[in-house]
Amino acid sequence: MAEKDSVVKGKNADGASAGRTHELCDLRDIGIIAHIDAGKTTVSERILYYAGVVHKIGEVHDGTATMDWMIQERERGITITSAATTCEWLGKQINLIDTPGHVDFTVEVERALRVLDGAVGVFCAVGGVQPQSETVWRQANRYNVPRIAFINKMDRMGADFSRVVSEIRTKLKANAVPLQLPIGAAETFEGAIDLIEMKAVVYKSEDLGAHPVVSEIPADMLAEAEAARESMIETLANDDEALADAYLEGGEISSEIIRSAIRSAVISGKVVPVLCGTALKNKGVQALLDAVVWYLPSPLDVPAVTGTEIKTGNQAERPADDSAPLAGLIFKVAVDPYLGRLLFVRIYSGKLKKGQNVYNPRTKTRERVGRLIRMHSNSQTDTETIYSGEIGVMAGIGKFTTGDTLCAEQAQIALDRIEFPEPVMFMAIEPKSRGDKDKLEEALQMLSDEDPTCRVRIDGETGQTIMSGMGELHLEILRDRLLREFKVPANAGKPMVSYYETLTKEADATYTFDREFGGKRQAATVALHVSAGARGKGNSIEVKPPRNTVPPEFWTSIEQGVQDAILTGVLARLPMQDIQVRITGGGIVDNDSATEMAFRTAAIMAFRDAASAAAPELLEPIMSVELVAPPEYTGDLMGDLNGRRGQVREMDTRGDMQAIKADVPLAELFGYSTAIRSLSRGRASYSMEPEQFAIVPQAVKEAILNR
């Protein structure tokens, strides 16, 4: 992020002191979200070009995209890690994060949406709403992020603007309101009709679309445009009194009234404006930038962030105000070969200064801020202060990790942490030589710090190092990074499905641990209750035994014991998922023998006894698969899905193609791309994403336990 030359004088919008480059009301913290290959990075590149940040357009297919800076991204033509940058448009500062579209890297979308105020959803004009489109839309719904939709690739054969708008409404349950109508489609696409100004905007290829030509609406599209404008105004007037009054009066409605109504409806989540264009052919991106500035919220337009006050346990707000107590969230950790550990932070309130002390409520420690940086892709600019509403980077701080809050020590608060999905695949990994063992362990620790969905553990039976991730591509990228970035040559096993254990009933158990170690007796009793939790809700441990049973100083040891037992399960030494544990009692055998180790071990054994009695089962990852193929091949493809234990959920027609949606166990999808190419003579395509974890059939369970 480049520093601006000018500095705002006086007071900002909320009365805070000056020193920042833009008022809070002039900030837009936004993300670009979409299905893979919808054109997110190409849109981002055009935004940077038209905003004057770069003077040459980078292309994904050439490996020259500014926002795809990792060597793995440039080789594969996909986005792997979210990249942050800043630009200016119409006097507003836009902090932009370009997110990946591939399902294996969905964690990057999750943590970006957690800290952003708005988003641009990019849709392919041919592919429409695809499985990952639905995933990122649900993620944005979870964080109540206002959105604009941009229908990209209008220049491609089969582009259909109205069909994609309909899919946004039906599949995403969004109130999509077109602000434009395309002029032409496929090879005839040249621009769009602006339904607010009622003008035609045409982009010329000779100047890379930099100077669009504004003219009257073609006569053959005038009736369609008037009907679309009428529909747009009627929809907006339902929730905007000023627009409703102007509409009922029957006179000319000003553009300012319409834009004000759109902005209010977008910020409240009632409307998703839809625009169109083709980023690759340099058409429509300036109108998208206008819409970002006009309709997406500033930090002052969204609710104040909430968290838990450490001292009272009460919920509290932190407003977007430079003079308020400091509160920020670490949403990403990256490792730079020269700068070391980089912590990406969104400052919600107060301001973060170089050299000041910040407090971490999780570790209960204070750390001094060394270096503050503003990022532009993988380049950096030093800064002295990051203000409320801004996104920046801290370097030289060691104990913070993804999801941690940084705050003022005199006003301690813990913001809600980011929730991450469970890994679905794993591989065994080992150094090629004994001399690389320590280097491998250090590199794996850095990777798991960066990526919360990269989990590393040691198998208790084999002693192997196990690296888990979100899919085959994810594991392949992690292994490639070990070699290229960390210079650690490693041998890796074949990717395998990550199974988990769970409980289907409830049970109680009490265990007394009583042993002598090194001439000292260690003894303790722990009683607990286990039960099945809701699928997908994770594990819950409640350590609040009745008074006068277990002294509070041993509660942490009990919780650690239960956590360790959960990691090793009771059926096949697999981690357990979606279970609830409640400590119901326990006690000290005698005062001299009560130790942390005794309580921890008693908790482990009590949990194993209870879990074994609570009908444990194995869980497997189920993938949502979408197939698109010519109708003549759907019979063979559905037969293949049935043979893979798949369950077809729905079928629909897309032009001259048939789309099939099914739920299929991940274990049955190895080699699937080769199979569908063979069955359809290369004419079918598919995409998949994690859907849920489900209990495996008995035959599969027995095969896993006996292997």
VOGU-3710 file (C-alpha; in Angstrom, 3 decimals, decimal comma):
1> maekdsvvkg> 0,000/0,000/0,000  1,536/3,278/-1,044  1,475/6,190/1,413  -0,462/9,254/0,263  1,227/12,648/0,078  -1,601/14,632/1,618  -2,788/14,400/5,205  -6,299/15,225/6,360  -6,276/18,274/8,632  -8,536/18,998/11,584
11> knadgasagr> -10,997/16,434/12,896  -12,270/13,284/11,256  -15,923/12,262/11,009  -16,164/10,960/14,566  -14,249/13,801/16,179  -10,894/12,034/16,406  -7,690/13,955/15,939  -6,193/14,286/12,475  -3,103/12,643/11,037  -4,708/10,139/8,724
21> thelcdlrdi> -4,809/10,375/4,928  -8,591/9,867/4,611  -11,584/10,455/6,858  -13,299/7,345/8,224  -16,306/8,059/6,017  -13,978/7,959/2,990  -12,676/4,413/3,622  -13,926/1,270/1,880  -12,600/-2,053/3,218  -13,706/-4,552/0,582
31> giiahidagk> -12,960/-8,039/-0,716  -13,352/-9,721/-4,091  -15,082/-13,118/-3,688  -16,126/-15,724/-6,253  -15,988/-19,260/-7,608  -12,668/-20,301/-9,132  -12,138/-18,937/-12,683  -14,871/-16,307/-12,366  -12,195/-13,646/-12,901  -11,577/-12,157/-9,425
41> ttvserilyy> -7,879/-11,483/-9,893  -8,429/-10,050/-13,385  -11,020/-7,673/-11,896  -8,521/-6,697/-9,164  -5,801/-6,039/-11,752  -8,099/-3,697/-13,710  -9,077/-1,887/-10,518  -5,405/-1,205/-9,796  -4,805/-0,083/-13,398  -7,719/2,340/-13,637
51> agvvhkigev> -6,988/3,681/-10,140  -3,410/4,444/-11,229  -1,657/2,076/-8,811  -0,042/0,105/-11,661  0,696/1,384/-15,144  0,758/-1,944/-16,931  -2,012/-4,523/-16,697  -0,869/-7,900/-15,389  -2,573/-11,033/-16,663  -3,304/-14,231/-14,738
61> hdgtatmdwm> -2,742/-16,436/-17,806  0,689/-14,861/-18,399  1,739/-15,244/-14,757  2,175/-11,464/-14,438  -0,792/-10,565/-12,205  0,213/-8,173/-9,425  -2,091/-9,786/-6,877  -0,915/-13,336/-7,670  2,608/-12,917/-6,361  3,429/-16,447/-5,122
71> iqerergiti> 5,397/-18,566/-7,605  2,839/-21,373/-7,162  0,032/-18,945/-8,102  1,789/-17,801/-11,259  2,598/-21,340/-12,333  -0,966/-22,599/-11,860  -2,900/-19,470/-12,812  -4,936/-19,566/-9,585  -5,070/-17,498/-6,408  -3,806/-19,380/-3,349
81> tsaattcewl> -3,433/-16,707/-0,695  -5,417/-13,513/-0,219  -3,468/-10,399/-1,215  -4,084/-6,920/0,198  -3,598/-3,579/-1,503  -4,873/-0,007/-1,495  -6,036/2,365/-4,211  -7,980/5,608/-4,496  -11,125/6,328/-6,512  -13,332/9,433/-6,474
91> gkqinlidtp> -11,426/10,691/-3,449  -12,102/7,545/-1,414  -9,457/5,104/-0,131  -10,260/1,510/-1,103  -8,508/-1,194/0,915  -8,867/-4,265/-1,279  -8,348/-7,970/-0,563  -8,345/-10,399/-3,507  -9,363/-13,841/-2,203  -8,912/-17,344/-3,680
101> ghvdftveve> -11,766/-19,155/-5,392  -10,492/-22,722/-5,079  -12,271/-24,700/-2,377  -8,971/-25,883/-0,852  -8,158/-22,304/0,171  -11,560/-21,279/1,532  -9,889/-20,317/4,835  -8,490/-17,239/3,073  -12,026/-16,117/2,217  -13,255/-16,817/5,750
111> ralrvldgav> -10,699/-14,656/7,490  -10,927/-11,868/4,905  -14,713/-11,581/5,238  -14,361/-11,519/9,027  -12,602/-8,140/8,869  -14,104/-6,519/5,755  -17,021/-4,090/5,600  -18,150/-4,923/2,049  -17,545/-7,320/-0,817  -17,833/-7,640/-4,583
121> gvfcavggvq> -19,175/-11,015/-5,664  -17,892/-11,874/-9,146  -19,937/-14,291/-11,286  -19,119/-15,845/-14,636  -21,725/-14,843/-17,233  -21,576/-18,394/-18,619  -21,136/-20,528/-15,489  -23,453/-18,419/-13,318  -23,827/-19,330/-9,648  -21,482/-22,270/-9,062
131> pqsetvwrqa> -20,857/-24,358/-5,914  -18,043/-22,199/-4,552  -20,134/-19,102/-5,345  -22,691/-20,450/-2,878  -19,983/-21,185/-0,308  -18,462/-17,690/-0,324  -21,961/-16,171/-0,336  -22,839/-18,150/2,803  -19,587/-16,992/4,395  -20,494/-13,372/3,636
141> nrynvpriaf> -23,990/-13,966/5,045  -22,448/-15,273/8,260  -20,630/-11,977/8,798  -23,480/-9,788/7,419  -21,217/-8,298/4,748  -23,011/-5,968/2,267  -22,333/-6,968/-1,352  -22,341/-5,848/-4,964  -22,557/-8,451/-7,750  -20,465/-8,117/-10,911
151> inkmdrmgad> -21,335/-10,453/-13,787  -18,005/-10,891/-15,556  -16,993/-12,511/-18,864  -19,890/-11,031/-20,836  -17,671/-11,405/-23,916  -17,721/-15,215/-23,782  -19,890/-17,464/-25,911  -22,977/-18,485/-23,924  -22,976/-15,366/-21,705  -26,474/-14,769/-20,312
161> fsrvvseirt> -26,936/-11,776/-17,985  -30,599/-12,349/-17,119  -30,048/-16,044/-16,308  -27,247/-15,247/-13,860  -29,381/-12,551/-12,188  -32,154/-15,146/-11,819  -29,701/-17,664/-10,305  -28,472/-15,072/-7,787  -32,073/-14,624/-6,695  -33,055/-18,301/-6,582
171> klkanavplq> -29,838/-20,061/-5,521  -28,389/-17,409/-3,227  -31,747/-16,032/-2,017  -30,430/-12,518/-2,649  -32,567/-9,575/-3,762  -30,561/-8,924/-6,933  -31,369/-5,580/-8,575  -29,686/-4,853/-11,938  -28,318/-1,311/-12,220  -27,237/-1,985/-15,809
181> lpigaaetfe> -28,318/-3,901/-18,884  -25,645/-5,329/-21,195  -25,328/-4,005/-24,734  -24,755/-7,154/-26,744  -23,322/-10,457/-25,544  -20,384/-12,717/-26,416  -18,475/-11,223/-29,384  -20,994/-8,348/-29,719  -20,704/-7,149/-26,104  -19,526/-3,537/-26,062
191> gaidliemka> -20,849/-1,928/-22,906  -23,905/-1,400/-20,722  -26,964/0,780/-20,263  -26,821/2,769/-17,019  -30,357/2,453/-15,601  -29,809/5,334/-13,161  -28,639/7,933/-15,689  -30,467/6,200/-18,592  -27,433/6,447/-20,848  -25,485/3,928/-22,931
201> vvyksedlga> -21,837/3,461/-21,922  -19,577/1,914/-24,570  -15,929/0,931/-24,043  -13,319/1,190/-26,795  -10,606/-1,473/-27,035  -7,978/0,890/-28,483  -7,598/2,799/-25,189  -8,101/-0,276/-22,952  -11,543/1,026/-22,024  -10,052/3,952/-20,112
211> hpvvseipad> -12,365/6,555/-21,692  -15,874/5,119/-22,103  -18,187/6,834/-24,562  -21,527/7,949/-23,099  -24,436/8,285/-25,544  -28,193/7,860/-25,864  -29,728/4,390/-25,400  -30,122/2,477/-28,689  -33,720/2,666/-29,897  -34,126/-1,121/-29,965
221> mlaeaeaare> -33,259/-1,334/-26,236  -35,146/1,704/-24,947  -38,347/-0,119/-23,973  -36,396/-2,863/-22,185  -34,304/-0,263/-20,330  -37,364/1,720/-19,235  -39,022/-1,447/-17,902  -35,841/-2,445/-16,039  -35,503/1,047/-14,516  -39,149/0,962/-13,427
231> smietlandd> -38,590/-2,415/-11,734  -35,419/-1,138/-10,037  -37,166/1,943/-8,636  -40,196/-0,030/-7,451  -37,947/-2,440/-5,545  -35,937/0,356/-3,930  -39,027/2,444/-3,094  -40,313/-0,313/-0,815  -37,710/0,657/1,799  -36,888/4,291/1,006
241> ealadayleg> -39,374/7,018/1,861  -37,734/9,782/-0,192  -37,654/7,632/-3,317  -41,216/6,407/-2,713  -42,481/10,004/-2,468  -40,650/11,018/-5,644  -41,981/7,948/-7,443  -45,590/8,580/-6,408  -45,387/12,228/-7,477  -44,694/10,962/-10,996
251> geisseiirs> -41,993/13,501/-11,865  -38,373/13,010/-12,843  -36,428/11,194/-10,116  -32,895/12,502/-9,583  -29,864/10,219/-9,702  -28,903/11,378/-6,198  -32,172/10,112/-4,694  -31,803/6,739/-6,433  -28,170/6,319/-5,371  -29,015/7,249/-1,799
261> airsavisgk> -31,760/4,614/-1,777  -29,409/1,995/-3,233  -26,723/2,769/-0,642  -29,164/2,437/2,270  -30,559/-0,830/0,894  -27,090/-2,310/0,310  -25,788/-1,405/3,759  -28,901/-2,882/5,401  -28,478/-6,077/3,344  -31,862/-5,731/1,624
271> vvpvlcgtal> -30,516/-5,375/-1,920  -27,596/-6,637/-4,010  -26,943/-4,295/-6,973  -25,869/-6,109/-10,146  -23,453/-4,750/-12,743  -21,872/-6,389/-15,781  -18,751/-6,290/-17,905  -15,681/-8,184/-19,006  -12,565/-7,416/-17,013  -10,285/-9,230/-19,458
281> knkgvqalld> -11,498/-6,987/-22,312  -11,390/-3,866/-20,082  -15,120/-3,153/-20,042  -17,209/-2,229/-17,022  -14,608/-2,028/-14,238  -14,804/1,766/-13,817  -18,565/1,503/-13,233  -17,842/-1,201/-10,647  -15,382/1,124/-8,878  -18,026/3,863/-8,868
291> avvwylpspl> -20,469/1,413/-7,291  -17,944/0,401/-4,608  -17,550/4,051/-3,603  -21,239/4,952/-3,867  -22,899/1,908/-2,343  -20,578/-0,132/-0,110  -20,234/0,989/3,526  -17,478/2,871/5,299  -16,430/1,744/8,805  -18,925/4,285/10,166
301> dvpavtgtei> -21,834/2,661/8,317  -21,531/-0,808/9,865  -22,294/-1,765/13,485  -19,488/-1,276/16,001  -17,475/-4,421/16,620  -18,376/-6,311/19,790  -16,297/-8,437/22,126  -16,028/-9,701/25,683  -14,539/-7,450/28,347  -11,869/-9,475/30,101
311> ktgnqaerpa> -12,422/-8,069/33,582  -16,239/-8,244/33,697  -17,097/-10,937/31,118  -19,743/-8,598/29,679  -20,284/-7,851/25,985  -18,948/-4,457/24,937  -18,684/-2,385/21,763  -15,666/-0,680/20,267  -16,686/2,139/17,891  -14,750/3,165/14,786
321> ddsaplagli> -13,089/6,113/16,494  -9,401/7,057/16,650  -9,799/8,346/20,196  -11,456/5,144/21,522  -9,436/2,384/23,273  -7,388/0,261/20,886  -9,046/-2,922/19,584  -7,868/-4,883/16,561  -8,005/-8,428/15,203  -5,136/-10,463/13,750
331> fkvavdpylg> -6,783/-12,151/10,763  -3,747/-13,535/8,960  -0,150/-14,565/9,637  2,444/-14,733/6,847  6,169/-15,500/6,846  8,401/-13,250/4,754  11,961/-14,457/4,002  13,352/-11,013/4,859  10,894/-9,480/7,326  10,036/-12,649/9,241
341> rllfvriysg> 6,577/-13,070/10,744  3,973/-10,630/9,399  0,682/-10,137/11,259  -2,190/-8,718/9,192  -4,442/-6,672/11,459  -7,744/-4,811/11,131  -7,930/-1,915/13,568  -11,548/-1,481/14,667  -11,077/1,292/17,225  -8,282/3,499/18,471
351> klkkgqnvyn> -5,017/3,644/16,576  -1,920/1,466/16,496  1,391/3,303/16,682  4,893/2,105/16,051  6,660/1,514/19,372  3,537/1,313/21,558  2,676/-1,595/23,857  -0,296/-3,807/22,984  -1,987/-6,485/25,074  -2,955/-10,016/24,010
361> prtktrervg> -5,934/-11,288/26,084  -5,344/-14,917/25,027  -1,739/-15,127/26,267  -2,211/-12,406/28,910  1,026/-10,807/27,751  2,121/-7,352/26,664  4,231/-6,835/23,545  5,867/-3,846/21,943  5,027/-3,003/18,327  8,196/-2,934/16,262
371> rlirmhsnsq> 7,465/-2,174/12,629  4,179/-1,159/10,975  3,670/-1,752/7,259  1,091/-1,094/4,570  0,969/-3,855/1,965  0,623/-3,804/-1,794  0,507/-7,477/-2,802  3,976/-8,638/-1,645  5,646/-5,211/-1,488  5,631/-3,005/1,578
381> tdtetiysge> 5,674/0,621/2,694  6,563/1,534/6,290  4,162/3,692/8,267  4,063/5,185/11,740  0,371/4,638/12,526  -2,533/2,438/11,470  -5,823/4,158/12,255  -9,280/2,801/13,088  -11,015/1,331/10,072  -7,702/0,512/8,377
391> igvmagigkf> -5,891/-2,723/7,552  -2,150/-3,006/8,006  0,673/-5,314/9,005  2,809/-5,667/12,134  6,301/-7,139/11,923  8,616/-8,287/14,688  5,963/-9,564/17,127  6,108/-13,239/18,020  3,299/-14,427/20,313  0,193/-13,321/18,398
401> ttgdtlcaeq> -1,512/-15,787/16,060  -4,517/-15,863/13,721  -7,715/-14,856/15,513  -5,977/-13,065/18,398  -7,154/-9,685/19,633  -4,754/-6,846/20,313  -6,025/-4,165/22,655  -5,083/-1,552/25,209  -4,042/-3,118/28,516  -6,192/-0,669/30,489
411> aqialdrief> -9,273/-1,551/28,374  -8,961/-5,274/27,761  -11,376/-6,895/25,322  -11,425/-10,169/23,365  -13,066/-9,978/19,940  -14,776/-13,076/18,533  -12,241/-15,462/17,043  -12,448/-16,746/13,473  -13,821/-20,269/13,038  -12,025/-22,532/10,574
421> pepvmfmaie> -13,178/-25,783/8,920  -11,725/-29,164/9,815  -9,142/-30,627/7,386  -10,425/-33,398/5,115  -7,160/-34,953/3,889  -3,721/-35,753/5,267  -0,335/-37,097/4,246  2,638/-38,466/6,138  5,767/-36,361/5,668  9,384/-36,857/6,712
431> pksrgdkdkl> 12,753/-35,195/6,023  15,003/-36,787/3,418  17,871/-36,810/5,883  18,199/-36,769/9,668  19,972/-33,437/9,448  16,787/-31,849/8,079  14,550/-33,022/10,946  14,729/-29,800/12,955  14,355/-27,679/9,825  11,232/-29,630/8,820
441> eealqmlsde> 9,660/-29,215/12,258  10,351/-25,477/12,198  8,995/-25,096/8,651  5,814/-27,058/9,472  5,273/-24,871/12,526  5,520/-21,758/10,324  3,093/-23,197/7,782  0,530/-24,069/10,451  0,950/-20,577/11,957  0,153/-19,075/8,565
451> dptcrvridg> -2,664/-21,439/7,668  -5,035/-22,619/10,434  -6,324/-25,419/8,167  -2,821/-26,889/7,942  -2,651/-29,148/11,002  0,472/-31,041/12,040  0,540/-33,918/14,544  2,654/-36,916/15,446  0,980/-40,310/15,093  1,227/-41,985/18,500
461> etgqtimsgm> 1,586/-45,502/17,070  3,917/-44,998/14,093  5,757/-41,861/15,192  5,135/-40,366/11,730  4,597/-36,647/11,213  1,109/-36,146/9,750  0,218/-32,968/7,828  -3,503/-32,358/7,259  -5,171/-29,955/4,847  -8,287/-29,131/2,849
471> gelhleilrd> -7,574/-31,234/-0,240  -5,002/-32,713/-2,602  -4,060/-29,334/-4,113  -3,699/-27,775/-0,663  -1,305/-30,525/0,458  0,608/-30,309/-2,819  1,095/-26,553/-2,384  2,225/-27,005/1,237  4,773/-29,611/0,212  5,984/-27,404/-2,648
481> rllrefkvpa> 6,414/-24,468/-0,274  8,491/-26,607/2,085  10,964/-27,182/-0,723  10,979/-23,762/-2,391  10,494/-21,313/0,476  11,949/-23,189/3,418  14,562/-25,224/1,486  13,546/-28,445/3,249  13,570/-31,528/0,975  10,929/-33,934/2,262
491> nagkpmvsyy> 9,416/-37,283/1,369  5,632/-37,326/1,397  3,172/-40,182/1,422  0,048/-40,491/-0,671  -2,781/-38,078/0,285  -5,446/-39,867/2,307  -8,891/-38,992/3,614  -9,103/-37,588/7,127  -11,599/-39,630/9,109  -12,787/-38,511/12,532
501> etltkeadat> -14,525/-40,155/15,457  -17,714/-38,977/17,129  -20,282/-40,113/19,691  -23,905/-41,055/19,072  -25,072/-41,483/22,684  -24,186/-40,135/26,119  -22,401/-41,712/29,062  -20,756/-41,006/32,420  -17,469/-42,253/33,842  -15,334/-41,760/36,926
511> ytfdrefggk> -11,665/-42,605/37,080  -9,213/-42,511/39,963  -5,567/-42,300/39,027  -3,250/-43,497/41,803  0,387/-44,244/40,986  3,826/-43,731/42,433  6,473/-41,956/40,343  10,003/-41,348/41,535  9,099/-42,253/45,079  6,163/-39,825/45,187
521> rqaatvalhv> 2,514/-40,824/45,128  0,307/-39,019/42,563  -3,451/-39,487/42,829  -6,675/-37,750/41,749  -10,245/-38,539/40,740  -12,185/-37,051/37,802  -15,852/-37,666/36,930  -17,312/-36,497/33,620  -20,268/-36,754/31,251  -19,952/-37,038/27,454
531> sagargkgns> -22,623/-36,617/24,779  -23,020/-36,042/21,065  -22,998/-32,433/19,863  -24,691/-30,935/16,809  -22,992/-31,931/13,565  -20,522/-29,297/12,433  -20,561/-27,358/15,725  -17,195/-28,623/16,985  -16,248/-29,768/20,464  -17,298/-28,259/23,763
541> ievkpprntv> -15,550/-28,777/27,117  -17,095/-27,405/30,314  -14,846/-27,581/33,353  -16,957/-26,342/36,266  -17,190/-29,181/38,789  -19,330/-28,731/41,923  -17,837/-26,648/44,735  -15,493/-28,313/47,178  -14,654/-31,188/44,794  -11,771/-30,177/42,523
551> ppefwtsieq> -9,681/-27,130/43,494  -9,713/-24,467/40,710  -5,928/-24,663/40,293  -6,383/-28,118/38,715  -9,159/-27,182/36,254  -6,705/-26,276/33,498  -4,961/-29,660/33,856  -8,300/-31,462/33,566  -9,196/-29,505/30,425  -5,790/-30,267/28,882
561> gvqdailtgv> -6,293/-33,954/29,632  -9,694/-33,993/27,943  -8,290/-32,146/24,913  -5,465/-34,683/24,606  -7,937/-37,567/24,837  -10,141/-36,001/22,144  -7,167/-35,882/19,781  -6,580/-39,639/20,008  -10,166/-40,963/20,124  -11,196/-44,440/21,220
571> larlpmqdiq> -11,858/-46,419/18,022  -8,925/-45,904/15,668  -6,813/-43,265/17,427  -8,446/-40,573/15,291  -9,391/-37,068/16,492  -12,963/-36,735/17,741  -15,453/-34,193/16,476  -18,821/-32,714/17,503  -18,847/-33,929/21,097  -19,670/-32,276/24,410
581> vritgggivd> -17,795/-32,958/27,636  -18,868/-31,742/31,072  -16,809/-32,303/34,213  -19,295/-33,428/36,862  -17,023/-34,002/39,829  -13,863/-35,546/41,167  -11,607/-34,869/44,055  -8,333/-35,239/45,879  -7,352/-38,640/47,222  -5,114/-36,951/49,788
591> ndsatemafr> -3,576/-33,483/49,890  0,028/-34,604/49,447  -0,630/-36,663/46,308  -2,723/-34,113/44,342  -0,740/-33,034/41,269  -1,465/-31,550/37,865  -0,268/-34,736/36,176  -2,606/-36,878/38,292  -5,670/-34,802/37,378  -4,672/-34,643/33,708
601> taaimafrda> -4,192/-38,419/33,506  -7,425/-39,127/35,415  -9,285/-36,872/32,962  -7,826/-38,765/29,978  -8,815/-42,162/31,356  -12,288/-41,040/32,476  -12,943/-39,595/29,024  -11,855/-42,801/27,283  -14,123/-44,904/29,496  -17,106/-42,610/28,910
611> asaaapelle> -16,520/-42,259/25,170  -16,200/-46,027/24,726  -19,604/-46,434/26,366  -21,269/-43,688/24,279  -21,509/-45,639/20,982  -18,561/-44,100/19,123  -18,687/-44,000/15,318  -16,423/-42,909/12,475  -17,088/-39,776/10,433  -16,028/-39,176/6,829
621> pimsvelvap> -15,993/-35,958/4,781  -18,833/-35,637/2,271  -18,290/-33,414/-0,762  -20,903/-31,443/-2,685  -20,177/-32,245/-6,331  -21,579/-30,393/-9,322  -21,275/-31,976/-12,770  -22,013/-30,144/-16,016  -22,238/-32,331/-19,131  -24,156/-32,811/-22,393
631> peytgdlmgd> -27,450/-34,675/-21,771  -26,351/-37,788/-23,659  -23,699/-38,516/-20,998  -25,744/-37,912/-17,833  -26,926/-41,535/-17,555  -23,375/-42,906/-17,431  -22,234/-40,138/-15,092  -25,097/-40,745/-12,658  -24,383/-44,478/-12,704  -20,783/-43,696/-11,825
641> lngrrgqvre> -21,915/-41,442/-8,966  -24,108/-44,215/-7,567  -21,139/-46,580/-7,660  -19,213/-44,050/-5,573  -21,873/-43,996/-2,842  -23,114/-40,661/-4,183  -26,602/-39,267/-3,599  -27,994/-37,031/-6,346  -29,736/-33,970/-4,880  -30,954/-32,124/-7,943
651> mdtrgdmqai> -30,680/-31,764/-11,700  -31,309/-28,745/-13,911  -30,731/-27,594/-17,461  -28,226/-24,881/-18,344  -28,638/-23,997/-21,964  -27,797/-27,151/-23,881  -26,013/-28,732/-20,890  -27,274/-30,753/-17,921  -26,141/-29,943/-14,374  -26,126/-32,614/-11,657
661> kadvplaelf> -25,619/-31,888/-7,953  -24,746/-34,763/-5,651  -23,234/-35,522/-2,243  -20,329/-37,957/-2,528  -17,852/-39,274/0,094  -14,406/-37,785/-0,508  -12,838/-41,261/-0,223  -14,645/-42,243/-3,432  -13,449/-39,264/-5,474  -9,783/-40,113/-5,978
671> gystairsls> -9,134/-40,194/-9,717  -12,576/-38,743/-10,445  -11,400/-36,200/-13,028  -9,939/-39,023/-15,147  -13,141/-41,054/-14,830  -15,485/-38,297/-15,995  -13,213/-37,402/-18,895  -13,424/-41,024/-20,010  -17,201/-41,285/-19,513  -17,973/-38,022/-21,335
681> rgrasysmep> -15,178/-38,031/-23,926  -13,752/-34,947/-22,284  -16,970/-32,896/-22,522  -17,980/-32,889/-18,822  -16,613/-30,653/-16,100  -17,048/-30,773/-12,350  -16,343/-28,865/-9,161  -16,616/-29,902/-5,545  -16,503/-28,443/-2,059  -16,744/-29,842/1,492
691> eqfaivpqav> -20,365/-30,217/2,526  -20,371/-31,993/5,893  -19,060/-34,927/7,897  -21,303/-38,004/8,058  -21,179/-41,362/9,838  -19,599/-44,010/7,621  -21,512/-47,190/6,679  -20,729/-50,264/8,777  -18,780/-52,014/5,980  -16,537/-48,964/5,519
701> keailnr> -16,064/-48,676/9,280  -14,908/-52,284/9,549  -12,486/-51,841/6,649  -10,935/-48,765/8,303  -10,611/-50,431/11,705  -9,024/-53,547/10,179  -6,521/-51,850/7,901
//
